[in-house]
């Protein structure tokens, strides 16, 4: 498959590595973590802006994982890149 990948799911093997990670942290494989609880908290506009910045501007792959975070790394309700 030669199509680009922009978002992938956190695997069960990676969950222990990401246990203390926050949304915006870079995982060992170079992907950027996005916790599902934070997606809900951010709201659509901030989530869309964060994805635009992370994927398009920084050329990163996002890893979506379960759980939530109370402290975000580099993100707030009114996200501005």
N, C-alpha and C positions, 0 to 999 in steps of 0.2 A: 504494500500500500504506500503510495507516494503522497497522499493528501496530508496537509499539515494538521497537527493536533494542537488544539488550544486549551482544552480542559480535559482532565482525566480524573477518575475516582481514586481516592486513597485506598491502597490495598491493605489487606489484613496484616501482611508482613510489615508494612510501614507504620501501622498504628502505634506500636510502642515507641518508635523513633519520634513520632509527632505528638506524643502524649503531653509534653510541656510546651509545644510550639503554639504560636498565636497566628491569627490571620495576618498575612504579609510576610511571615518568616519564610526563608528559603530552605527547602528540604535538601538532604544530601545529594539527590539526583539533579538538583538545580531548578526544580519546579517550585512555584510559590503557593503556599497553603492558603486555602479559603475555607473556614469552618462554616458549616451549614447554619449554625445558630447566628453567626455574624451576618450571613446573607439576609436573614429575616430582620435583624436589627437595623441593618443599613438602609433598607428600603430600596425601591427599584431605581431611583435616580442615582443614588450614591453607589449602588452595586454596579450599574451600567458604567458610570464614570470610572470606578475602580478597575473593572474588567478592561475597558478601553485603554486606560493608562498602562496596566500590567501587561496585557497581551499585545496591543498594537504599538505602543510607544517603547516599552521595555523588551519586547519580543520574548516574553516568558510564557511558559506553560503553567496553567493553574491546576492545582490538585485540590479537589473538593473532598472534604472529610467531615465526618459526623462530629457532634459535640458543639459546644459553644464556648465563647471566650468573653470574659468581662473586660479584659484589657487587650486592645487591638494595637498591633504594631504598624503605625503609620496610617491609621484609618480612623475617621470619626463620622458622625452622622452627616456632616456637610463636607464630604470628601473633596479635596482640591489637590490635583497632582503637583 
